[in-house]
């Protein structure tokens, strides 16, 4: 997946990914659930005037409903060029 393009995340009924750490929307730190491509090892998510970058962790976690979720941990933030 090219790292210069935002990653498509779909919020839906069946998340397969947990985004952990880093500033969330409005600079709040939060875990976020979403659906991503199973082959992705990095994610680039648009967040206002910047992109938050995430890297996959080797081990999935189970959520409260027994679903296995891939975990991506926040690595850094870049800003949109003006």
mmCIF file of the N, C-alpha and C atoms, coordinates in Angstrom:
data_MODEL
# 
_entry.id   MODEL 
# 
loop_
_atom_site.group_PDB 
_atom_site.id 
_atom_site.type_symbol 
_atom_site.label_atom_id 
_atom_site.label_alt_id 
_atom_site.label_comp_id 
_atom_site.label_asym_id 
_atom_site.label_entity_id 
_atom_site.label_seq_id 
_atom_site.pdbx_PDB_ins_code 
_atom_site.Cartn_x 
_atom_site.Cartn_y 
_atom_site.Cartn_z 
_atom_site.occupancy 
_atom_site.B_iso_or_equiv 
_atom_site.pdbx_formal_charge 
_atom_site.auth_seq_id 
_atom_site.auth_comp_id 
_atom_site.auth_asym_id 
_atom_site.auth_atom_id 
_atom_site.pdbx_PDB_model_num 
ATOM 1   N N  . UNK A 1 1  ? 0.839   -1.173  0.000  1.00 0.00 ? 1  UNK A N  1 
ATOM 2   C CA . UNK A 1 1  ? 0.000   0.000   0.000  1.00 0.00 ? 1  UNK A CA 1 
ATOM 3   C C  . UNK A 1 1  ? 0.886   1.239   0.000  1.00 0.00 ? 1  UNK A C  1 
ATOM 4   N N  . UNK A 1 2  ? 0.655   2.181   -0.903 1.00 0.00 ? 2  UNK A N  1 
ATOM 5   C CA . UNK A 1 2  ? 1.479   3.382   -0.931 1.00 0.00 ? 2  UNK A CA 1 
ATOM 6   C C  . UNK A 1 2  ? 1.298   4.182   0.352  1.00 0.00 ? 2  UNK A C  1 
ATOM 7   N N  . UNK A 1 3  ? 2.395   4.677   0.906  1.00 0.00 ? 3  UNK A N  1 
ATOM 8   C CA . UNK A 1 3  ? 2.297   5.418   2.155  1.00 0.00 ? 3  UNK A CA 1 
ATOM 9   C C  . UNK A 1 3  ? 1.977   6.885   1.943  1.00 0.00 ? 3  UNK A C  1 
ATOM 10  N N  . UNK A 1 4  ? 1.915   7.341   0.687  1.00 0.00 ? 4  UNK A N  1 
ATOM 11  C CA . UNK A 1 4  ? 1.594   8.740   0.443  1.00 0.00 ? 4  UNK A CA 1 
ATOM 12  C C  . UNK A 1 4  ? 0.091   8.970   0.303  1.00 0.00 ? 4  UNK A C  1 
ATOM 13  N N  . UNK A 1 5  ? -0.702  7.925   0.391  1.00 0.00 ? 5  UNK A N  1 
ATOM 14  C CA . UNK A 1 5  ? -2.148  8.041   0.276  1.00 0.00 ? 5  UNK A CA 1 
ATOM 15  C C  . UNK A 1 5  ? -2.808  7.703   1.611  1.00 0.00 ? 5  UNK A C  1 
ATOM 16  N N  . UNK A 1 6  ? -3.898  8.392   1.953  1.00 0.00 ? 6  UNK A N  1 
ATOM 17  C CA . UNK A 1 6  ? -4.617  8.026   3.170  1.00 0.00 ? 6  UNK A CA 1 
ATOM 18  C C  . UNK A 1 6  ? -5.157  6.611   3.057  1.00 0.00 ? 6  UNK A C  1 
ATOM 19  N N  . UNK A 1 7  ? -5.249  5.926   4.169  1.00 0.00 ? 7  UNK A N  1 
ATOM 20  C CA . UNK A 1 7  ? -5.792  4.583   4.200  1.00 0.00 ? 7  UNK A CA 1 
ATOM 21  C C  . UNK A 1 7  ? -7.298  4.658   4.349  1.00 0.00 ? 7  UNK A C  1 
ATOM 22  N N  . UNK A 1 8  ? -8.004  3.849   3.610  1.00 0.00 ? 8  UNK A N  1 
ATOM 23  C CA . UNK A 1 8  ? -9.443  3.828   3.728  1.00 0.00 ? 8  UNK A CA 1 
ATOM 24  C C  . UNK A 1 8  ? -9.850  3.035   4.964  1.00 0.00 ? 8  UNK A C  1 
ATOM 25  N N  . UNK A 1 9  ? -10.515 3.700   5.875  1.00 0.00 ? 9  UNK A N  1 
ATOM 26  C CA . UNK A 1 9  ? -11.067 3.016   7.036  1.00 0.00 ? 9  UNK A CA 1 
ATOM 27  C C  . UNK A 1 9  ? -12.574 3.177   6.979  1.00 0.00 ? 9  UNK A C  1 
ATOM 28  N N  . UNK A 1 10 ? -13.276 2.125   7.289  1.00 0.00 ? 10 UNK A N  1 
ATOM 29  C CA . UNK A 1 10 ? -14.723 2.123   7.228  1.00 0.00 ? 10 UNK A CA 1 
ATOM 30  C C  . UNK A 1 10 ? -15.257 1.793   8.607  1.00 0.00 ? 10 UNK A C  1 
ATOM 31  N N  . UNK A 1 11 ? -16.000 2.713   9.173  1.00 0.00 ? 11 UNK A N  1 
ATOM 32  C CA . UNK A 1 11 ? -16.628 2.447   10.458 1.00 0.00 ? 11 UNK A CA 1 
ATOM 33  C C  . UNK A 1 11 ? -17.924 1.697   10.174 1.00 0.00 ? 11 UNK A C  1 
ATOM 34  N N  . UNK A 1 12 ? -18.033 0.518   10.717 1.00 0.00 ? 12 UNK A N  1 
ATOM 35  C CA . UNK A 1 12 ? -19.205 -0.284  10.431 1.00 0.00 ? 12 UNK A CA 1 
ATOM 36  C C  . UNK A 1 12 ? -19.526 -1.204  11.574 1.00 0.00 ? 12 UNK A C  1 
ATOM 37  N N  . UNK A 1 13 ? -20.401 -2.157  11.289 1.00 0.00 ? 13 UNK A N  1 
ATOM 38  C CA . UNK A 1 13 ? -20.848 -3.079  12.322 1.00 0.00 ? 13 UNK A CA 1 
ATOM 39  C C  . UNK A 1 13 ? -19.800 -4.115  12.695 1.00 0.00 ? 13 UNK A C  1 
ATOM 40  N N  . UNK A 1 14 ? -18.877 -4.410  11.807 1.00 0.00 ? 14 UNK A N  1 
ATOM 41  C CA . UNK A 1 14 ? -17.905 -5.470  12.049 1.00 0.00 ? 14 UNK A CA 1 
ATOM 42  C C  . UNK A 1 14 ? -16.472 -4.942  11.967 1.00 0.00 ? 14 UNK A C  1 
ATOM 43  N N  . UNK A 1 15 ? -16.008 -4.230  12.989 1.00 0.00 ? 15 UNK A N  1 
ATOM 44  C CA . UNK A 1 15 ? -14.613 -3.759  12.928 1.00 0.00 ? 15 UNK A CA 1 
ATOM 45  C C  . UNK A 1 15 ? -13.649 -4.932  12.976 1.00 0.00 ? 15 UNK A C  1 
ATOM 46  N N  . UNK A 1 16 ? -12.517 -4.782  12.306 1.00 0.00 ? 16 UNK A N  1 
ATOM 47  C CA . UNK A 1 16 ? -11.473 -5.809  12.364 1.00 0.00 ? 16 UNK A CA 1 
ATOM 48  C C  . UNK A 1 16 ? -10.149 -5.217  12.856 1.00 0.00 ? 16 UNK A C  1 
ATOM 49  N N  . UNK A 1 17 ? -10.176 -3.934  13.240 1.00 0.00 ? 17 UNK A N  1 
ATOM 50  C CA . UNK A 1 17 ? -8.951  -3.228  13.604 1.00 0.00 ? 17 UNK A CA 1 
ATOM 51  C C  . UNK A 1 17 ? -9.181  -2.317  14.801 1.00 0.00 ? 17 UNK A C  1 
ATOM 52  N N  . UNK A 1 18 ? -8.185  -2.284  15.665 1.00 0.00 ? 18 UNK A N  1 
ATOM 53  C CA . UNK A 1 18 ? -8.171  -1.363  16.799 1.00 0.00 ? 18 UNK A CA 1 
ATOM 54  C C  . UNK A 1 18 ? -6.999  -0.413  16.588 1.00 0.00 ? 18 UNK A C  1 
ATOM 55  N N  . UNK A 1 19 ? -7.289  0.893   16.506 1.00 0.00 ? 19 UNK A N  1 
ATOM 56  C CA . UNK A 1 19 ? -6.243  1.905   16.414 1.00 0.00 ? 19 UNK A CA 1 
ATOM 57  C C  . UNK A 1 19 ? -5.975  2.377   17.829 1.00 0.00 ? 19 UNK A C  1 
ATOM 58  N N  . UNK A 1 20 ? -4.741  2.237   18.273 1.00 0.00 ? 20 UNK A N  1 
ATOM 59  C CA . UNK A 1 20 ? -4.408  2.504   19.672 1.00 0.00 ? 20 UNK A CA 1 
ATOM 60  C C  . UNK A 1 20 ? -3.375  3.620   19.774 1.00 0.00 ? 20 UNK A C  1 
ATOM 61  N N  . UNK A 1 21 ? -3.635  4.555   20.685 1.00 0.00 ? 21 UNK A N  1 
ATOM 62  C CA . UNK A 1 21 ? -2.670  5.596   21.003 1.00 0.00 ? 21 UNK A CA 1 
ATOM 63  C C  . UNK A 1 21 ? -2.727  6.789   20.083 1.00 0.00 ? 21 UNK A C  1 
ATOM 64  N N  . UNK A 1 22 ? -1.899  7.763   20.409 1.00 0.00 ? 22 UNK A N  1 
ATOM 65  C CA . UNK A 1 22 ? -1.828  8.980   19.617 1.00 0.00 ? 22 UNK A CA 1 
ATOM 66  C C  . UNK A 1 22 ? -3.016  9.881   19.842 1.00 0.00 ? 22 UNK A C  1 
ATOM 67  N N  . UNK A 1 23 ? -2.916  11.099  19.383 1.00 0.00 ? 23 UNK A N  1 
ATOM 68  C CA . UNK A 1 23 ? -4.047  12.011  19.521 1.00 0.00 ? 23 UNK A CA 1 
ATOM 69  C C  . UNK A 1 23 ? -5.164  11.618  18.581 1.00 0.00 ? 23 UNK A C  1 
ATOM 70  N N  . UNK A 1 24 ? -6.360  11.608  19.067 1.00 0.00 ? 24 UNK A N  1 
ATOM 71  C CA . UNK A 1 24 ? -7.525  11.301  18.244 1.00 0.00 ? 24 UNK A CA 1 
ATOM 72  C C  . UNK A 1 24 ? -8.123  12.588  17.718 1.00 0.00 ? 24 UNK A C  1 
ATOM 73  N N  . UNK A 1 25 ? -9.357  12.549  17.425 1.00 0.00 ? 25 UNK A N  1 
ATOM 74  C CA . UNK A 1 25 ? -10.043 13.761  16.984 1.00 0.00 ? 25 UNK A CA 1 
ATOM 75  C C  . UNK A 1 25 ? -10.037 14.769  18.124 1.00 0.00 ? 25 UNK A C  1 
ATOM 76  N N  . UNK A 1 26 ? -9.885  16.036  17.782 1.00 0.00 ? 26 UNK A N  1 
ATOM 77  C CA . UNK A 1 26 ? -9.846  17.130  18.753 1.00 0.00 ? 26 UNK A CA 1 
ATOM 78  C C  . UNK A 1 26 ? -8.751  16.896  19.792 1.00 0.00 ? 26 UNK A C  1 
ATOM 79  N N  . UNK A 1 27 ? -7.658  16.264  19.386 1.00 0.00 ? 27 UNK A N  1 
ATOM 80  C CA . UNK A 1 27 ? -6.495  16.018  20.238 1.00 0.00 ? 27 UNK A CA 1 
ATOM 81  C C  . UNK A 1 27 ? -6.786  15.189  21.479 1.00 0.00 ? 27 UNK A C  1 
ATOM 82  N N  . UNK A 1 28 ? -7.826  14.375  21.438 1.00 0.00 ? 28 UNK A N  1 
ATOM 83  C CA . UNK A 1 28 ? -8.096  13.450  22.536 1.00 0.00 ? 28 UNK A CA 1 
ATOM 84  C C  . UNK A 1 28 ? -7.403  12.133  22.246 1.00 0.00 ? 28 UNK A C  1 
ATOM 85  N N  . UNK A 1 29 ? -6.814  11.514  23.261 1.00 0.00 ? 29 UNK A N  1 
ATOM 86  C CA . UNK A 1 29 ? -6.217  10.193  23.090 1.00 0.00 ? 29 UNK A CA 1 
ATOM 87  C C  . UNK A 1 29 ? -7.338  9.176   23.254 1.00 0.00 ? 29 UNK A C  1 
ATOM 88  N N  . UNK A 1 30 ? -7.490  8.318   22.259 1.00 0.00 ? 30 UNK A N  1 
ATOM 89  C CA . UNK A 1 30 ? -8.595  7.366   22.305 1.00 0.00 ? 30 UNK A CA 1 
ATOM 90  C C  . UNK A 1 30 ? -8.274  6.137   21.478 1.00 0.00 ? 30 UNK A C  1 
ATOM 91  N N  . UNK A 1 31 ? -8.816  4.991   21.915 1.00 0.00 ? 31 UNK A N  1 
ATOM 92  C CA . UNK A 1 31 ? -8.794  3.801   21.074 1.00 0.00 ? 31 UNK A CA 1 
ATOM 93  C C  . UNK A 1 31 ? -9.944  3.936   20.091 1.00 0.00 ? 31 UNK A C  1 
ATOM 94  N N  . UNK A 1 32 ? -9.701  3.548   18.843 1.00 0.00 ? 32 UNK A N  1 
ATOM 95  C CA . UNK A 1 32 ? -10.731 3.652   17.821 1.00 0.00 ? 32 UNK A CA 1 
ATOM 96  C C  . UNK A 1 32 ? -10.857 2.319   17.094 1.00 0.00 ? 32 UNK A C  1 
ATOM 97  N N  . UNK A 1 33 ? -12.074 1.936   16.810 1.00 0.00 ? 33 UNK A N  1 
ATOM 98  C CA . UNK A 1 33 ? -12.355 0.699   16.089 1.00 0.00 ? 33 UNK A CA 1 
ATOM 99  C C  . UNK A 1 33 ? -12.750 1.048   14.668 1.00 0.00 ? 33 UNK A C  1 
ATOM 100 N N  . UNK A 1 34 ? -12.252 0.282   13.714 1.00 0.00 ? 34 UNK A N  1 
ATOM 101 C CA . UNK A 1 34 ? -12.593 0.517   12.318 1.00 0.00 ? 34 UNK A CA 1 
ATOM 102 C C  . UNK A 1 34 ? -12.371 -0.765  11.526 1.00 0.00 ? 34 UNK A C  1 
ATOM 103 N N  . UNK A 1 35 ? -12.681 -0.710  10.266 1.00 0.00 ? 35 UNK A N  1 
ATOM 104 C CA . UNK A 1 35 ? -12.469 -1.839  9.358  1.00 0.00 ? 35 UNK A CA 1 
ATOM 105 C C  . UNK A 1 35 ? -11.399 -1.429  8.359  1.00 0.00 ? 35 UNK A C  1 
ATOM 106 N N  . UNK A 1 36 ? -10.377 -2.277  8.185  1.00 0.00 ? 36 UNK A N  1 
ATOM 107 C CA . UNK A 1 36 ? -9.292  -1.991  7.250  1.00 0.00 ? 36 UNK A CA 1 
ATOM 108 C C  . UNK A 1 36 ? -8.986  -3.216  6.407  1.00 0.00 ? 36 UNK A C  1 
ATOM 109 N N  . UNK A 1 37 ? -8.167  -3.009  5.411  1.00 0.00 ? 37 UNK A N  1 
ATOM 110 C CA . UNK A 1 37 ? -7.688  -4.087  4.548  1.00 0.00 ? 37 UNK A CA 1 
ATOM 111 C C  . UNK A 1 37 ? -6.855  -5.063  5.380  1.00 0.00 ? 37 UNK A C  1 
ATOM 112 N N  . UNK A 1 38 ? -7.116  -6.345  5.255  1.00 0.00 ? 38 UNK A N  1 
ATOM 113 C CA . UNK A 1 38 ? -6.404  -7.371  6.035  1.00 0.00 ? 38 UNK A CA 1 
ATOM 114 C C  . UNK A 1 38 ? -4.911  -7.433  5.721  1.00 0.00 ? 38 UNK A C  1 
ATOM 115 N N  . UNK A 1 39 ? -4.492  -6.958  4.556  1.00 0.00 ? 39 UNK A N  1 
ATOM 116 C CA . UNK A 1 39 ? -3.086  -7.043  4.174  1.00 0.00 ? 39 UNK A CA 1 
ATOM 117 C C  . UNK A 1 39 ? -2.259  -5.838  4.645  1.00 0.00 ? 39 UNK A C  1 
ATOM 118 N N  . UNK A 1 40 ? -2.914  -4.810  5.161  1.00 0.00 ? 40 UNK A N  1 
ATOM 119 C CA . UNK A 1 40 ? -2.204  -3.582  5.541  1.00 0.00 ? 40 UNK A CA 1 
ATOM 120 C C  . UNK A 1 40 ? -1.270  -3.815  6.718  1.00 0.00 ? 40 UNK A C  1 
ATOM 121 N N  . UNK A 1 41 ? -0.073  -3.244  6.645  1.00 0.00 ? 41 UNK A N  1 
ATOM 122 C CA . UNK A 1 41 ? 0.858   -3.295  7.769  1.00 0.00 ? 41 UNK A CA 1 
ATOM 123 C C  . UNK A 1 41 ? 1.094   -1.904  8.347  1.00 0.00 ? 41 UNK A C  1 
ATOM 124 N N  . UNK A 1 42 ? 0.710   -0.874  7.592  1.00 0.00 ? 42 UNK A N  1 
ATOM 125 C CA . UNK A 1 42 ? 0.730   0.494   8.090  1.00 0.00 ? 42 UNK A CA 1 
ATOM 126 C C  . UNK A 1 42 ? -0.566  1.168   7.661  1.00 0.00 ? 42 UNK A C  1 
ATOM 127 N N  . UNK A 1 43 ? -0.976  2.157   8.438  1.00 0.00 ? 43 UNK A N  1 
ATOM 128 C CA . UNK A 1 43 ? -2.170  2.924   8.108  1.00 0.00 ? 43 UNK A CA 1 
ATOM 129 C C  . UNK A 1 43 ? -1.841  4.402   8.156  1.00 0.00 ? 43 UNK A C  1 
ATOM 130 N N  . UNK A 1 44 ? -2.467  5.162   7.278  1.00 0.00 ? 44 UNK A N  1 
ATOM 131 C CA . UNK A 1 44 ? -2.341  6.616   7.245  1.00 0.00 ? 44 UNK A CA 1 
ATOM 132 C C  . UNK A 1 44 ? -3.762  7.161   7.221  1.00 0.00 ? 44 UNK A C  1 
ATOM 133 N N  . UNK A 1 45 ? -4.179  7.792   8.325  1.00 0.00 ? 45 UNK A N  1 
ATOM 134 C CA . UNK A 1 45 ? -5.569  8.198   8.498  1.00 0.00 ? 45 UNK A CA 1 
ATOM 135 C C  . UNK A 1 45 ? -5.648  9.718   8.566  1.00 0.00 ? 45 UNK A C  1 
ATOM 136 N N  . UNK A 1 46 ? -6.495  10.319  7.726  1.00 0.00 ? 46 UNK A N  1 
ATOM 137 C CA . UNK A 1 46 ? -6.682  11.774  7.723  1.00 0.00 ? 46 UNK A CA 1 
ATOM 138 C C  . UNK A 1 46 ? -7.354  12.186  9.019  1.00 0.00 ? 46 UNK A C  1 
ATOM 139 N N  . UNK A 1 47 ? -6.838  13.244  9.630  1.00 0.00 ? 47 UNK A N  1 
ATOM 140 C CA . UNK A 1 47 ? -7.379  13.760  10.883 1.00 0.00 ? 47 UNK A CA 1 
ATOM 141 C C  . UNK A 1 47 ? -7.274  15.277  10.825 1.00 0.00 ? 47 UNK A C  1 
ATOM 142 N N  . UNK A 1 48 ? -8.315  15.930  10.288 1.00 0.00 ? 48 UNK A N  1 
ATOM 143 C CA . UNK A 1 48 ? -8.281  17.383  10.135 1.00 0.00 ? 48 UNK A CA 1 
ATOM 144 C C  . UNK A 1 48 ? -7.243  17.791  9.108  1.00 0.00 ? 48 UNK A C  1 
ATOM 145 N N  . UNK A 1 49 ? -6.279  18.637  9.526  1.00 0.00 ? 49 UNK A N  1 
ATOM 146 C CA . UNK A 1 49 ? -5.248  19.107  8.605  1.00 0.00 ? 49 UNK A CA 1 
ATOM 147 C C  . UNK A 1 49 ? -3.965  18.280  8.704  1.00 0.00 ? 49 UNK A C  1 
ATOM 148 N N  . UNK A 1 50 ? -4.081  17.046  9.183  1.00 0.00 ? 50 UNK A N  1 
ATOM 149 C CA . UNK A 1 50 ? -2.898  16.201  9.329  1.00 0.00 ? 50 UNK A CA 1 
ATOM 150 C C  . UNK A 1 50 ? -3.257  14.736  9.064  1.00 0.00 ? 50 UNK A C  1 
ATOM 151 N N  . UNK A 1 51 ? -2.237  13.902  9.073  1.00 0.00 ? 51 UNK A N  1 
ATOM 152 C CA . UNK A 1 51 ? -2.409  12.456  8.946  1.00 0.00 ? 51 UNK A CA 1 
ATOM 153 C C  . UNK A 1 51 ? -1.784  11.792  10.161 1.00 0.00 ? 51 UNK A C  1 
ATOM 154 N N  . UNK A 1 52 ? -2.507  10.860  10.760 1.00 0.00 ? 52 UNK A N  1 
ATOM 155 C CA . UNK A 1 52 ? -1.958  10.036  11.825 1.00 0.00 ? 52 UNK A CA 1 
ATOM 156 C C  . UNK A 1 52 ? -1.508  8.720   11.204 1.00 0.00 ? 52 UNK A C  1 
ATOM 157 N N  . UNK A 1 53 ? -0.303  8.290   11.540 1.00 0.00 ? 53 UNK A N  1 
ATOM 158 C CA . UNK A 1 53 ? 0.288   7.069   10.991 1.00 0.00 ? 53 UNK A CA 1 
ATOM 159 C C  . UNK A 1 53 ? 0.317   5.996   12.074 1.00 0.00 ? 53 UNK A C  1 
ATOM 160 N N  . UNK A 1 54 ? -0.032  4.781   11.688 1.00 0.00 ? 54 UNK A N  1 
ATOM 161 C CA . UNK A 1 54 ? -0.109  3.649   12.604 1.00 0.00 ? 54 UNK A CA 1 
ATOM 162 C C  . UNK A 1 54 ? 0.663   2.471   12.031 1.00 0.00 ? 54 UNK A C  1 
ATOM 163 N N  . UNK A 1 55 ? 1.240   1.644   12.907 1.00 0.00 ? 55 UNK A N  1 
ATOM 164 C CA . UNK A 1 55 ? 1.939   0.411   12.505 1.00 0.00 ? 55 UNK A CA 1 
ATOM 165 C C  . UNK A 1 55 ? 1.279   -0.777  13.179 1.00 0.00 ? 55 UNK A C  1 
ATOM 166 N N  . UNK A 1 56 ? 1.200   -1.882  12.444 1.00 0.00 ? 56 UNK A N  1 
ATOM 167 C CA . UNK A 1 56 ? 0.547   -3.081  12.959 1.00 0.00 ? 56 UNK A CA 1 
ATOM 168 C C  . UNK A 1 56 ? 1.409   -3.725  14.043 1.00 0.00 ? 56 UNK A C  1 
ATOM 169 N N  . UNK A 1 57 ? 0.756   -4.262  15.058 1.00 0.00 ? 57 UNK A N  1 
ATOM 170 C CA . UNK A 1 57 ? 1.411   -5.034  16.108 1.00 0.00 ? 57 UNK A CA 1 
ATOM 171 C C  . UNK A 1 57 ? 1.335   -6.509  15.721 1.00 0.00 ? 57 UNK A C  1 
ATOM 172 N N  . UNK A 1 58 ? 2.271   -7.332  16.199 1.00 0.00 ? 58 UNK A N  1 
ATOM 173 C CA . UNK A 1 58 ? 2.299   -8.735  15.760 1.00 0.00 ? 58 UNK A CA 1 
ATOM 174 C C  . UNK A 1 58 ? 1.141   -9.587  16.271 1.00 0.00 ? 58 UNK A C  1 
ATOM 175 N N  . UNK A 1 59 ? 0.576   -9.247  17.421 1.00 0.00 ? 59 UNK A N  1 
ATOM 176 C CA . UNK A 1 59 ? -0.468  -10.102 18.000 1.00 0.00 ? 59 UNK A CA 1 
ATOM 177 C C  . UNK A 1 59 ? -1.816  -9.406  18.018 1.00 0.00 ? 59 UNK A C  1 
ATOM 178 N N  . UNK A 1 60 ? -2.860  -10.093 17.557 1.00 0.00 ? 60 UNK A N  1 
ATOM 179 C CA . UNK A 1 60 ? -4.206  -9.531  17.644 1.00 0.00 ? 60 UNK A CA 1 
ATOM 180 C C  . UNK A 1 60 ? -4.708  -9.566  19.100 1.00 0.00 ? 60 UNK A C  1 
ATOM 181 N N  . UNK A 1 61 ? -5.786  -8.843  19.366 1.00 0.00 ? 61 UNK A N  1 
ATOM 182 C CA . UNK A 1 61 ? -6.429  -8.860  20.681 1.00 0.00 ? 61 UNK A CA 1 
ATOM 183 C C  . UNK A 1 61 ? -7.878  -9.288  20.504 1.00 0.00 ? 61 UNK A C  1 
ATOM 184 N N  . UNK A 1 62 ? -8.484  -9.757  21.564 1.00 0.00 ? 62 UNK A N  1 
ATOM 185 C CA . UNK A 1 62 ? -9.905  -10.086 21.556 1.00 0.00 ? 62 UNK A CA 1 
ATOM 186 C C  . UNK A 1 62 ? -10.668 -8.929  22.172 1.00 0.00 ? 62 UNK A C  1 
ATOM 187 N N  . UNK A 1 63 ? -11.752 -8.530  21.525 1.00 0.00 ? 63 UNK A N  1 
ATOM 188 C CA . UNK A 1 63 ? -12.587 -7.492  22.123 1.00 0.00 ? 63 UNK A CA 1 
ATOM 189 C C  . UNK A 1 63 ? -13.598 -8.120  23.065 1.00 0.00 ? 63 UNK A C  1 
ATOM 190 N N  . UNK A 1 64 ? -14.458 -7.329  23.646 1.00 0.00 ? 64 UNK A N  1 
ATOM 191 C CA . UNK A 1 64 ? -15.435 -7.813  24.615 1.00 0.00 ? 64 UNK A CA 1 
ATOM 192 C C  . UNK A 1 64 ? -16.458 -8.774  24.030 1.00 0.00 ? 64 UNK A C  1 
ATOM 193 N N  . UNK A 1 65 ? -16.555 -8.849  22.710 1.00 0.00 ? 65 UNK A N  1 
ATOM 194 C CA . UNK A 1 65 ? -17.509 -9.751  22.063 1.00 0.00 ? 65 UNK A CA 1 
ATOM 195 C C  . UNK A 1 65 ? -16.822 -10.975 21.481 1.00 0.00 ? 65 UNK A C  1 
ATOM 196 N N  . UNK A 1 66 ? -15.552 -11.183 21.814 1.00 0.00 ? 66 UNK A N  1 
ATOM 197 C CA . UNK A 1 66 ? -14.827 -12.363 21.363 1.00 0.00 ? 66 UNK A CA 1 
ATOM 198 C C  . UNK A 1 66 ? -14.282 -12.289 19.957 1.00 0.00 ? 66 UNK A C  1 
ATOM 199 N N  . UNK A 1 67 ? -14.330 -11.101 19.328 1.00 0.00 ? 67 UNK A N  1 
ATOM 200 C CA . UNK A 1 67 ? -13.798 -10.946 17.977 1.00 0.00 ? 67 UNK A CA 1 
ATOM 201 C C  . UNK A 1 67 ? -12.299 -10.691 18.045 1.00 0.00 ? 67 UNK A C  1 
ATOM 202 N N  . UNK A 1 68 ? -11.560 -11.254 17.120 1.00 0.00 ? 68 UNK A N  1 
ATOM 203 C CA . UNK A 1 68 ? -10.123 -11.015 17.019 1.00 0.00 ? 68 UNK A CA 1 
ATOM 204 C C  . UNK A 1 68 ? -9.904  -9.742  16.206 1.00 0.00 ? 68 UNK A C  1 
ATOM 205 N N  . UNK A 1 69 ? -9.191  -8.785  16.795 1.00 0.00 ? 69 UNK A N  1 
ATOM 206 C CA . UNK A 1 69 ? -8.927  -7.514  16.129 1.00 0.00 ? 69 UNK A CA 1 
ATOM 207 C C  . UNK A 1 69 ? -7.426  -7.326  15.927 1.00 0.00 ? 69 UNK A C  1 
ATOM 208 N N  . UNK A 1 70 ? -7.053  -6.858  14.747 1.00 0.00 ? 70 UNK A N  1 
ATOM 209 C CA . UNK A 1 70 ? -5.670  -6.467  14.512 1.00 0.00 ? 70 UNK A CA 1 
ATOM 210 C C  . UNK A 1 70 ? -5.442  -5.155  15.241 1.00 0.00 ? 70 UNK A C  1 
ATOM 211 N N  . UNK A 1 71 ? -4.264  -4.990  15.829 1.00 0.00 ? 71 UNK A N  1 
ATOM 212 C CA . UNK A 1 71 ? -3.951  -3.775  16.582 1.00 0.00 ? 71 UNK A CA 1 
ATOM 213 C C  . UNK A 1 71 ? -2.913  -2.963  15.823 1.00 0.00 ? 71 UNK A C  1 
ATOM 214 N N  . UNK A 1 72 ? -3.222  -1.693  15.605 1.00 0.00 ? 72 UNK A N  1 
ATOM 215 C CA . UNK A 1 72 ? -2.283  -0.751  15.015 1.00 0.00 ? 72 UNK A CA 1 
ATOM 216 C C  . UNK A 1 72 ? -1.980  0.307   16.063 1.00 0.00 ? 72 UNK A C  1 
ATOM 217 N N  . UNK A 1 73 ? -0.689  0.555   16.304 1.00 0.00 ? 73 UNK A N  1 
ATOM 218 C CA . UNK A 1 73 ? -0.264  1.542   17.291 1.00 0.00 ? 73 UNK A CA 1 
ATOM 219 C C  . UNK A 1 73 ? 0.212   2.797   16.579 1.00 0.00 ? 73 UNK A C  1 
ATOM 220 N N  . UNK A 1 74 ? -0.208  3.942   17.112 1.00 0.00 ? 74 UNK A N  1 
ATOM 221 C CA . UNK A 1 74 ? 0.167   5.232   16.542 1.00 0.00 ? 74 UNK A CA 1 
ATOM 222 C C  . UNK A 1 74 ? 1.672   5.384   16.546 1.00 0.00 ? 74 UNK A C  1 
ATOM 223 N N  . UNK A 1 75 ? 2.236   5.860   15.426 1.00 0.00 ? 75 UNK A N  1 
ATOM 224 C CA . UNK A 1 75 ? 3.678   6.039   15.354 1.00 0.00 ? 75 UNK A CA 1 
ATOM 225 C C  . UNK A 1 75 ? 4.076   7.504   15.214 1.00 0.00 ? 75 UNK A C  1 
ATOM 226 N N  . UNK A 1 76 ? 3.332   8.257   14.389 1.00 0.00 ? 76 UNK A N  1 
ATOM 227 C CA . UNK A 1 76 ? 3.670   9.655   14.229 1.00 0.00 ? 76 UNK A CA 1 
ATOM 228 C C  . UNK A 1 76 ? 2.574   10.383  13.463 1.00 0.00 ? 76 UNK A C  1 
ATOM 229 N N  . UNK A 1 77 ? 2.739   11.704  13.366 1.00 0.00 ? 77 UNK A N  1 
ATOM 230 C CA . UNK A 1 77 ? 1.776   12.543  12.678 1.00 0.00 ? 77 UNK A CA 1 
ATOM 231 C C  . UNK A 1 77 ? 2.517   13.392  11.662 1.00 0.00 ? 77 UNK A C  1 
ATOM 232 N N  . UNK A 1 78 ? 1.901   13.555  10.480 1.00 0.00 ? 78 UNK A N  1 
ATOM 233 C CA . UNK A 1 78 ? 2.418   14.481  9.471  1.00 0.00 ? 78 UNK A CA 1 
ATOM 234 C C  . UNK A 1 78 ? 1.314   15.457  9.123  1.00 0.00 ? 78 UNK A C  1 
ATOM 235 N N  . UNK A 1 79 ? 1.699   16.614  8.598  1.00 0.00 ? 79 UNK A N  1 
ATOM 236 C CA . UNK A 1 79 ? 0.732   17.655  8.275  1.00 0.00 ? 79 UNK A CA 1 
ATOM 237 C C  . UNK A 1 79 ? 0.586   17.814  6.781  1.00 0.00 ? 79 UNK A C  1 
ATOM 238 N N  . UNK A 1 80 ? -0.615  18.203  6.352  1.00 0.00 ? 80 UNK A N  1 
ATOM 239 C CA . UNK A 1 80 ? -0.918  18.429  4.955  1.00 0.00 ? 80 UNK A CA 1 
ATOM 240 C C  . UNK A 1 80 ? -0.182  19.677  4.502  1.00 0.00 ? 80 UNK A C  1 
ATOM 241 N N  . UNK A 1 81 ? 0.492   19.595  3.370  1.00 0.00 ? 81 UNK A N  1 
ATOM 242 C CA . UNK A 1 81 ? 1.188   20.769  2.827  1.00 0.00 ? 81 UNK A CA 1 
ATOM 243 C C  . UNK A 1 81 ? 0.159   21.774  2.329  1.00 0.00 ? 81 UNK A C  1 
ATOM 244 N N  . UNK A 1 82 ? 0.436   23.015  2.593  1.00 0.00 ? 82 UNK A N  1 
ATOM 245 C CA . UNK A 1 82 ? -0.501  24.067  2.154  1.00 0.00 ? 82 UNK A CA 1 
ATOM 246 C C  . UNK A 1 82 ? -0.066  24.700  0.864  1.00 0.00 ? 82 UNK A C  1 
# 
